[in-house]
Each structure stands twice: as structure tokens, then as C-alpha cells.
Amino acid sequence: MFARIVIAIALLSGCSPRTTEVEYSDSSDTAFNNPGTLATQATEAKSEYLLDIGATVAFLDACISDSGLVGPCHCASELLIYEVDASDIAGLEGRISAFNDFPPELAGILAECRGKERPPLWSAATKKMYVSACTKGSSRLEDLCRCSASRAGDVIPEDRLGEFLATTDSRPNMVDLINTCL
């Protein structure tokens, strides 16, 4: 988890002497784990996420330290979920923690996502689904669950809420989100 926080901080810090020159690759099947290339922007919609919901939510939770970062962090997440899998994240975390190396892939994402607007707030139906799953039928949890829906809306992509609710090993999980209101 610490390494993911380091990635998020590095992603949004914007300063690194190694990022003065960035090369972009035109190859559509360039591997993300190649340190000499950057992930290119997808031109067609893809139906399968490579990055699972647990890693996506952990990335967004580590990345979003204040409301001004919601947009850039979601942008970065959108670029990562189609191009990166768990082994790629582990490789990036390893390079950052072992070598204090700011990967050029992250520099490219940072440059592309700077100043992006936050995604739309969750719809009323999505918020209701979250609160219902959170309370698990207990009216005593209603206020805490409604409060935690704000943070949940920041770190869980609306279209992936069902995946989040179905998983049992995500961090942050429902309890972590409720704890933001205590």
C-alpha cells in the first residue's frame, strides 16, 4: 500500500529531472512495462479492464489526497486500467521503492492528466445502491454510510461500483470508507 501511495504522489508531483524529454511511441501494441515507451491513448473503446477493481480503488484512494486531485487521478486511472495489469503495477512500485526511479510512463500520464475535470458525481441511483449495500439493513449505519458515499464517489468509478461491492479484499473497503466519517 505504501508503494501505491508513493506512485500517486510521484504521479501528481510534476517535478522530476528525468522527465524533461518524453518520447511517445506510435505502436498500438507497445508493452507498458517497456521503460522506453509510454502508453498511448486508446482510440477505440475496450470492454475489459486489465487493472482489477481492488488495484483501481487503491490507486485512486492513494492518489486523491484532496478534492482538487479527483479529476487528474481519475484521468490517470482511466489511462492505467486499459493498459496496465497487476504485474505492471508491481514493477512500477518496485522501481520506485528500490531505485527511487520516477518511471517515464508515469511522467507521460502526469502530463496528459494535469488539469482534468472531476468525473460527474454519482447518480442518485448509484448512491442509493452504495448506501443500501453499506447499511446492510441497519438503520443505525445510515448516517455514516451516507457520509462515506462522498469519499466512495471519489475513489470508486461509478460504472465499477458493482465490482467493488462484489469483492471482499479491496483496500480501502467499506469499513475504511466509513472510517473517513468518524
N, C-alpha and C positions, 0 to 999 in steps of 0.2 A: 504494500500500500504506500509506503514511504517513497518508493521509486516512482509510483504513478503521480504522487504529489510533485516530485522533482520534475517529471515530464511536463506537467501542467504549468508549473512556474517557469520552466525553461521555454515552453511554448509561447507564453504570453509576455515574457520579459522583454523581448525585442532587441536585446543587445548581445552580440557575440562577435568577437573578432574573426571567427571562422565563417561568418555568413555574409561577407562583403561581396562575394561573387557566387551566384547561384546559376547552375546550368540546368536547363529543362530538357527532358527527353521527349521526342515526338513518338516514340514507340508505344503502342497501345498495350503491349503485353510486357512492359518493363517490370521487373520484380521490385517490390517496395524495399526489400532488405538489401538492395544494392546501394551502398552509401554514395555512389556517384550519380544517382538518378533521383528524381523526385516523382511522386505520384502525380499523374496527370489528371486533369478534371474530366470526369466521366461525361460523355456526350449522350449516352443513352441510359434509360432507367434500368436498373438491375433489380432483380427480385429477391436476391439472397444476400443477407449481411454476412460478412466474414467475421466481424467482431461481435461476439455474443453480448447479450444484454447486460450481464454482470460487469464485463470489462467496460462497456459503453457508459453505464451508470457510474462506475468507479472513476472513469476518466472525467466525466462531467462534474462529479462531486469534488474531485481534487482541483479541477480547473476553475470552477466558478467560486471564487472567494468573495465576490461582491456582485451586485446586480448589473454593473456595467460590463461584466465579462460573460453574461449569459449568451449574447449573440455571437461573439467571437468563438466561444467554447463550443457552441452547437455547430457552428460552421466547421470548426476543426474536427469535431466528432463525425459530421456528415462525410468529410473527406476521408476519415480513417475507416469508417465501418464497411466501406465497399472495397478498400484496398489492403487492409491490414487484418491479420488474424492474431490469435493469442501468442504464437511463437514470434511474430514480428514485434509485438509489444514487449515481450520478454527480452528480445535482442536489443531494442531501443533502451529499455530500462537498464540492461546490463552495461551498455556503452556509456550511459550517463553516470551510473553509480561507480563503475570500475575505473573508467578513464576520464571522468568529468568532461566527456566529449559531447558537445551540442551537435546532434546529428543534422545534416543539411536537409533531411526530409522534414524535420520539424521547423526549420527556418523557412522553407517553402510554404508550409501550411500557415505559419505565423503571418507571413507577408500576404498571403491570399485572404486571410480571415480578419485582418485588422479592420476595425470599424463596422463590422457587420451588425445588423439589427437583430434583436432578440426574436425568436420564433413567436408566433401568436400564442397567447395564453390558452390554456386548456379550455375546451368547450365545457359547458355545464354538465353534459352527459359524461364526459371523461372524469371530471372532478367528482361527480356523484358515484361513478364506478370505483374510483380510488377510495373515497370516504367509506363506502359500503364495505369494501374489502378490508380496510383499515380497522373499522369498528368491530367487525365480526359479530354484529348483532348486539353489541354492548352500548347502551346509550351513554354510559359514563365516559367512553372514549371519544364521543362525537366532537367535542370542542378541540381536543388535541389533534384528532385526525383532520379536522377542517383546517386547523392551523398548519399542520405538516404538509397539507396539499400544496401550499405555496412553494416550499422547498422541493417537493416532489415534482411539481410542474417545471422547475428549473433544471432538475437533473435527470428526469425520465422523459425521453421523447414521447410525445402523445401517441404516436402510432405504434409504439412498442410497450405501452402500459400493460397489455395482456401478457406479454412475455415476462415482464418484471413480476407481475402478480403470480405467475405460474412457477417462478424459480424460488428455490429455498436457500440458495447460497450466495445471493448478491450482497455486496457491501458497498454502499450503505443499504440496509434493509429497512423494512417498515419501522422497526423499533428505533433505528438510527434517525430516521426522518422524524418520528415523533419526538425524539430527544432534542431536536432543534427548537422545540416549543417549550421546553421545561426551563 
